[in-house]
Amino acid sequence: MDENIISLIAKELNISISQVKNTLELLEEGATVPFIARYRKERTKGLDEEQIRVIQENYAYQVNLAKRKEEVLARIETLGKLDDEIIKNVNACTKLSQVEDIYRPYKQKKKTRASVAIANGLQPLADTFMSFPRYFKETELDAYINENVKDRGAAIQGACDIIAEKVSDDVDVRNKILDSMTNFGRIVTSEKKDHEDDHKVYKMYYDYSERVNTLAPHRVMAIDRGEKEKVLNVSISFNEEYIENWVCRRFIRFTNSGTSEYVRAAILDGLKRLAYPSIERMVRSALSEKAHESSIDVFSMNLEKLLLQPPMKDKVILGFDPAFRTGCKLAVIDASGKKLTVDVIYPHQPNAKVKESEQKLVQLCNEYHVNLIAIGNGTASRESEAFVANTIKKFNLPVSYTIVSEAGASVYSASKLAIEEFPDLHVEQRSAISIARRLMDPLSELIKIDPQSIGVGQYQHDLPTARLKERLDFVVEKAVNRVGVNINTASVSLLKNVAGLNNASATSIVSYREENGKIESRTQIKKIPKIGPKAFEQAAGFLRIEDGKEPLDRTSIHPESYKATKVLLKELGLDTLDLGTQKAKDVISNCDTKQLMQDTGLDSYTLKDILDAICMPLRDYRDKYDAPLLRKDVLEIEDLHINDKLEGTVRNVVDFGAFVDIGLHEDGLVHVSKMSTKRVKHPSDVVSVGDIVTVWVYNIDQEKQKVQLTMVNPN
């Protein structure tokens, strides 16, 4: 391990060197991020999953950076051009792009105008120009005329091409331009002729300008997409005159030289033809990369909150997959998620069998004692909501409903997994079951879908696929392990995301269950094929066994701590039968933790986690979040008035605000400026996906059927 890199990361993250070093050692030993975050807190001093991930990524980046520095210095040395200044500059680089900029003049290029000129013997002429002789006679050019250099003009042009490339490759020049573009430049966009933007999606950017260093990530993404779709022209405007004067002063030593005008022309050509476009691409690329990371952060945060929405426990749920022509598919599931029945009704045009549809819905609700109806938010969603609300009211059904995101439901319904689960059902029927299960247990159901198909981000289709997948997979793993899984009921999709497990070992667990029946203890997990000692160590604490032989197996306490836990219980005058009782809570609330640490040998982090598990052995991490907002009546935009107070569910959080479901066809937007009376840096500082929030109507656009909301009380 590189001590310098460890020190650098510790400084960047404002944590101790030992925290970074211990984390990296654990990762090298094969420990997973969730395991380290949950069961090795004493070594990391309580670092969470995100901090561990950042350490892991930063170390890998710094190792690659150090390796690239060595490669670049070695290659420059082989050219005989290495000196102390270059070594100093390379070692001072903190980014790979900076290293590449220094290496740029020494890199073997593809065929360029300068390389052709050098091959034609014009380097000495370029050197003569740059020596700035007091007098220069044009007859001196004749010495350079040959088969490839036809005349004096071609000789001058070739020498200037060499100088232009030299100027363009100069590190100081490039840094000066980069600084000017980044800190003082402006992104300028304009409308292309004959574009196809019929819906005026990019109208805001038809004539737009903003400082480069203040451009918000979502605007960068919008501009990039508008340019890609050939709607927008995009450029960076900056003080070119200042740069050109600065570069000329740097290179032209004698302004009254016989070659100074040649050099000036070469400098301007090098800047305009080579340096400016190159640096502009670099700045645009950096903006896009930063915007991508911001969007991935938003997507990851939203996905995590969506996965961690509280389950609707002990409820019979009817999944309602809306449609017009093909009918609304219904599926009833019991409290365990088992399918009870499927059906179809036609309450909408063109069939409009409203009466029969009402009777069928009432029959299903009564026959199966339905508690909740989960309505998918796709096509015909609001019409279906109105139908359900009217039916509940008309027949006085003891049922509530809520709108559930069906993003990715069709992907799952047609997947191999869904076919294996429900081989006798049609795609739409599987979709209705998935919608019901999303309400019952969002994590268990959404885990079956590629995270990229769950629409809780911004410009997600413009993001780098590999990087997005890597981050979203991390979020899924983090969510699964924070909640833990019941090893006797969990699917392969859920199990494979448990720390230490993969698809093969998860499949092996399910096969073992099917062949041998219920798994009775965590110790028994060791007998399952493909679960080795390391996999068991990493996974055991996250795999729960309810009603097993060992009461501690239903808690988040790791088997490695069972012995210490039983000593602890004895010290407290408790036993495993007291887990979760009021007696245990009362005893622990009055205990001396410092004395317990001495008596048991447990560190403070592990002791606290064990005491929490003794008090709440079946605690669900998701219970601290808002449960879904249930409704019995529908809302129309005509019912709204400015300053009306409403409750809604946050469906998506983006850079510029949050979209809130208040029961209308379209979610209302709370702009970031309307979230608080104080300045809000990012909407995620105030709200998360799934939050139940109080909002007031700020603006109503009847024509577009859109509503703007505010979280600031107008009264």
Residue pairs with C-beta under 8 A, 6 or more apart in sequence:
1 21
1 24
1 25
1 28
2 62
2 63
2 66
5 59
5 62
5 63
5 66
6 17
6 20
6 21
6 24
6 59
7 17
8 62
9 20
9 55
9 58
9 59
9 62
10 16
10 17
10 19
10 20
12 58
13 20
13 51
13 54
13 55
13 58
15 45
15 47
15 51
16 45
18 45
19 44
19 45
19 47
20 55
20 59
22 43
22 44
23 36
23 43
23 44
23 47
23 52
23 55
23 56
24 55
24 56
24 59
26 36
26 40
26 43
26 44
27 33
27 36
27 52
27 56
30 534
31 40
31 538
32 477
32 499
32 500
32 538
33 49
33 52
33 53
33 56
33 474
33 477
33 478
33 499
34 49
34 477
34 478
34 481
34 482
34 499
34 542
35 499
35 500
35 537
35 538
35 541
36 43
36 44
36 47
36 52
37 44
37 47
37 48
37 49
37 52
38 481
38 541
38 542
38 556
38 609
39 541
39 558
39 560
39 606
41 47
41 603
41 605
41 606
41 609
42 603
42 604
42 605
42 606
44 52
46 605
47 55
49 474
49 478
53 474
64 96
65 93
65 94
65 95
65 96
65 99
68 96
68 99
69 90
69 91
69 93
69 99
72 90
72 99
72 102
72 103
73 82
73 86
73 87
73 90
75 103
75 106
76 82
76 86
76 103
76 106
79 106
81 106
86 102
89 102
89 171
90 99
90 102
93 99
93 102
97 282
97 286
101 171
101 174
101 175
102 171
104 169
104 171
104 174
105 166
105 169
105 170
105 171
109 115
112 161
112 165
113 158
113 161
113 164
113 165
114 161
114 162
114 164
114 165
114 166
116 158
116 161
117 123
117 126
117 157
117 158
117 159
117 161
117 162
118 162
119 148
120 146
120 148
120 149
120 158
121 144
121 146
121 149
122 144
122 149
122 155
122 158
122 159
122 162
123 162
124 144
125 141
125 144
125 155
125 158
125 159
126 158
126 159
126 160
126 162
126 163
126 166
128 136
128 140
128 159
128 259
129 159
129 160
129 163
129 259
129 262
129 263
129 266
130 163
130 251
130 259
130 263
131 259
132 252
132 253
132 254
132 257
132 259
132 260
132 263
133 257
133 258
133 259
134 254
134 256
134 257
134 258
135 258
136 257
136 258
136 259
137 258
138 152
141 152
141 155
141 156
142 152
144 155
144 158
145 151
145 152
145 154
145 155
149 155
149 158
156 262
159 262
159 266
160 262
160 263
160 265
160 266
160 269
161 266
161 269
163 262
163 263
163 266
163 267
163 270
164 266
164 267
164 269
164 270
164 273
164 274
165 270
165 274
166 270
167 173
167 247
167 251
167 266
167 267
167 270
167 271
167 274
167 275
168 174
168 270
168 271
168 274
168 275
168 278
172 250
173 247
173 250
173 271
173 275
174 275
174 278
174 279
176 243
176 246
176 247
177 243
177 271
177 275
177 276
177 279
178 279
178 282
178 283
180 238
180 239
180 242
180 243
181 212
181 236
181 238
181 279
181 280
181 283
182 212
182 213
182 283
182 286
183 212
183 213
184 238
184 239
185 211
185 212
185 236
185 237
185 238
185 283
186 209
186 210
186 211
186 212
186 236
186 237
186 238
187 208
187 209
187 210
187 211
187 212
187 215
187 223
187 234
187 235
187 236
187 287
188 208
188 209
188 234
188 235
188 236
188 237
189 205
189 206
189 207
189 208
189 209
189 223
189 226
189 227
189 232
189 233
189 234
190 206
190 207
190 208
190 232
190 233
191 206
191 207
191 231
191 232
191 233
192 230
192 231
192 232
192 233
195 229
195 230
195 231
195 232
196 229
196 230
196 231
197 203
197 226
197 229
197 231
201 226
201 231
202 222
202 226
202 229
202 231
202 232
204 222
205 222
205 223
205 226
205 232
206 232
209 237
210 219
212 236
212 283
212 287
215 287
216 655
216 656
217 290
217 291
217 294
217 295
217 655
218 291
218 295
218 458
218 459
218 654
218 655
218 656
220 287
220 288
220 290
220 291
221 288
221 291
221 292
221 295
221 458
221 459
221 462
222 459
223 232
223 234
224 288
224 291
224 462
225 459
225 462
226 232
226 234
227 233
227 234
228 462
234 284
235 280
236 280
236 283
236 284
240 271
240 276
243 271
244 267
244 268
244 271
247 267
247 271
248 264
248 267
251 263
251 267
252 260
252 263
252 264
252 267
254 260
292 462
292 463
292 464
292 467
294 655
295 457
295 458
295 459
295 460
295 462
295 463
295 655
296 457
296 463
296 467
296 468
296 471
298 457
298 458
298 653
298 654
298 655
298 684
299 456
299 457
299 458
299 460
299 463
299 468
299 471
299 472
300 471
300 472
300 474
300 475
301 653
301 684
301 688
301 689
302 456
302 457
302 652
302 653
302 688
302 689
303 451
303 454
303 456
303 457
303 472
303 475
303 476
303 689
304 475
304 478
304 479
305 625
305 688
305 689
305 690
305 691
306 405
306 442
306 446
306 454
306 456
306 689
306 690
307 442
307 443
307 446
307 447
307 475
307 476
307 479
308 442
308 443
308 479
308 482
308 483
308 621
308 622
308 625
308 690
309 442
309 443
309 622
309 625
309 627
309 628
309 690
310 620
310 622
310 623
310 625
310 626
310 627
310 628
311 440
311 441
311 442
311 443
311 444
311 620
311 622
312 372
312 439
312 440
312 441
312 627
312 628
313 335
314 335
315 335
315 371
315 372
315 440
316 332
316 333
316 334
316 335
316 340
316 368
316 369
316 370
316 371
316 372
317 332
317 333
317 370
317 371
317 372
317 373
317 374
317 436
317 437
317 439
317 440
318 330
318 331
318 332
318 364
318 365
318 368
318 370
318 372
318 373
318 374
318 436
319 330
319 331
319 332
319 333
319 374
319 376
319 432
319 433
319 434
319 435
319 436
319 437
319 439
320 328
320 329
320 330
320 373
320 374
320 375
320 376
320 384
320 388
320 401
320 432
320 435
321 328
321 329
321 330
321 331
321 376
321 378
321 406
321 409
321 428
321 431
321 432
321 435
322 328
322 375
322 376
322 378
322 379
322 380
322 381
322 383
322 384
323 329
323 348
323 379
323 380
323 428
324 348
324 349
324 350
324 379
324 380
324 383
325 350
325 351
326 428
327 344
327 345
327 346
327 351
328 344
328 345
328 346
328 347
328 348
328 357
328 380
328 384
329 342
329 343
329 344
329 428
329 429
329 431
329 432
330 342
330 343
330 344
330 345
330 360
330 361
330 364
330 432
331 339
331 341
331 342
331 343
331 429
331 432
331 433
331 435
331 436
332 339
332 340
332 341
332 342
332 364
332 368
332 370
332 436
333 339
333 340
333 433
333 436
333 437
333 440
334 340
334 368
335 440
336 489
337 437
337 440
337 441
337 444
339 422
339 433
340 368
341 364
341 368
342 425
342 429
342 432
342 433
343 360
343 364
344 428
345 353
345 356
345 357
345 360
345 361
346 352
346 353
346 356
346 357
347 353
347 354
347 357
347 358
347 383
347 384
347 387
348 380
348 383
348 384
348 387
354 387
357 387
358 387
358 391
358 394
358 395
361 388
361 391
362 391
362 395
362 397
364 370
365 373
365 397
365 399
370 399
371 399
371 400
372 399
372 400
372 401
372 402
372 439
372 630
373 388
373 399
373 400
373 401
373 402
374 401
374 402
374 404
374 435
374 436
374 438
374 439
375 381
375 384
375 385
375 388
375 401
375 402
375 403
375 404
375 435
376 403
376 404
376 405
376 406
376 409
376 431
376 432
376 435
377 403
377 404
377 405
377 406
378 406
378 409
381 403
381 665
382 634
382 664
382 665
385 401
385 403
385 634
385 663
386 634
388 401
389 401
389 631
389 632
389 633
389 634
390 634
391 397
392 399
392 400
392 401
392 632
393 632
393 633
400 630
400 631
400 632
401 630
401 631
401 632
402 439
402 628
402 629
402 630
402 631
403 649
403 661
403 663
404 435
404 438
404 439
404 628
405 438
405 454
405 455
405 456
405 651
406 431
406 434
406 435
406 438
407 453
407 454
407 455
407 456
408 446
408 449
408 450
408 453
408 454
408 455
409 431
409 434
409 435
409 438
409 449
410 427
410 431
411 449
411 450
411 453
412 418
412 430
412 431
412 434
412 448
412 449
413 427
413 428
413 430
413 431
413 434
414 427
415 448
417 448
417 493
418 427
418 430
418 434
418 448
421 430
422 429
422 430
422 433
425 433
434 445
434 448
437 444
437 445
438 445
438 446
439 628
443 479
443 480
443 483
443 494
443 622
444 490
444 491
444 494
446 454
447 476
447 480
447 491
447 493
447 494
447 497
448 491
448 493
451 469
451 472
451 473
451 475
451 476
452 460
452 465
452 468
452 469
452 472
455 652
456 651
456 652
456 653
456 689
457 463
457 652
457 654
458 652
458 654
458 655
460 468
476 497
477 497
477 499
480 494
480 497
480 498
480 542
481 497
481 498
481 499
481 542
482 621
483 620
483 621
483 622
484 542
484 543
484 544
484 556
484 621
485 494
485 495
485 498
485 542
485 543
485 544
486 544
486 545
486 546
487 495
487 509
487 519
487 525
487 543
487 544
487 545
488 513
488 518
488 519
488 545
488 546
491 510
492 503
492 506
492 507
492 510
494 506
495 501
495 505
495 506
495 509
495 510
496 502
496 503
496 505
496 506
498 506
498 539
498 542
498 543
499 538
499 539
499 542
500 534
500 535
500 536
500 537
500 538
500 539
501 509
501 531
501 535
501 538
501 539
504 530
505 528
505 530
505 531
505 535
508 528
508 529
508 530
508 531
509 519
509 525
509 528
509 531
512 519
512 527
512 528
512 529
513 519
519 525
519 545
519 548
520 545
520 548
520 549
521 545
521 548
521 549
521 550
521 553
522 540
522 543
522 545
522 548
522 550
522 553
522 559
523 550
523 559
525 531
525 536
525 539
525 540
525 543
526 533
526 536
531 539
537 560
540 558
540 559
541 556
541 557
541 558
541 559
542 556
544 553
544 554
544 555
544 556
545 553
545 554
546 554
546 618
547 554
548 554
550 562
550 576
551 576
551 577
551 579
551 617
552 559
552 562
552 565
552 576
552 579
554 579
554 617
554 618
555 579
555 613
555 614
555 617
555 618
556 609
556 613
556 619
557 565
557 609
557 610
557 613
561 602
561 606
561 610
564 600
564 601
564 602
564 606
564 610
565 610
565 614
566 576
567 599
567 600
568 596
568 599
568 600
568 602
568 607
568 610
568 611
568 614
569 575
569 576
569 578
569 614
571 596
571 599
571 600
572 584
572 587
572 588
572 591
572 596
573 587
574 583
574 584
574 587
574 614
578 584
578 614
579 613
579 614
579 617
580 614
580 615
580 616
580 617
580 618
584 614
584 615
585 615
588 611
588 614
588 615
591 611
593 604
593 607
593 608
593 611
596 602
596 607
597 603
597 604
597 607
600 607
602 610
612 619
613 619
625 690
625 691
626 649
626 690
626 691
626 692
627 692
628 649
628 690
629 647
629 648
629 649
629 661
629 692
631 663
634 663
635 646
635 662
635 663
635 664
636 664
637 664
637 665
637 700
637 702
637 705
637 707
638 702
640 697
640 700
640 707
641 697
641 700
642 697
642 698
642 699
642 700
643 696
643 697
643 714
643 715
644 696
644 697
645 694
645 695
645 696
646 662
646 663
646 694
646 695
646 696
646 697
646 709
647 662
647 692
647 693
647 694
647 695
648 660
648 661
648 662
648 663
648 668
648 692
648 693
648 695
648 709
649 660
649 661
649 690
649 691
649 692
649 693
650 658
650 659
650 660
650 661
650 687
650 688
650 689
650 690
650 691
650 692
650 693
651 659
651 660
651 661
651 667
651 689
652 658
652 659
652 667
652 689
653 659
653 683
653 684
653 687
653 688
653 689
654 683
655 672
655 682
655 683
656 671
656 672
656 683
657 669
657 670
657 671
657 672
657 674
657 675
657 683
658 669
658 670
658 675
658 683
658 686
658 687
659 667
659 668
659 669
659 670
660 667
660 668
660 669
660 670
660 693
660 695
660 709
661 667
661 668
662 668
662 695
662 707
662 709
664 705
664 707
665 705
666 705
666 706
666 707
668 695
668 697
668 706
668 707
668 708
668 709
669 706
669 707
669 708
669 709
670 683
670 687
670 693
670 695
670 708
670 709
670 710
670 711
671 708
672 680
672 682
672 683
673 680
674 698
674 708
674 709
674 710
674 711
674 712
675 683
675 686
675 687
675 711
675 712
676 686
676 711
676 712
677 712
680 686
686 711
687 693
687 711
693 711
694 711
695 709
695 710
695 711
696 709
696 710
696 711
696 712
696 713
696 714
697 707
697 708
697 709
698 708
698 709
698 710
698 714
699 707
699 708
700 707
700 708
701 707
701 708
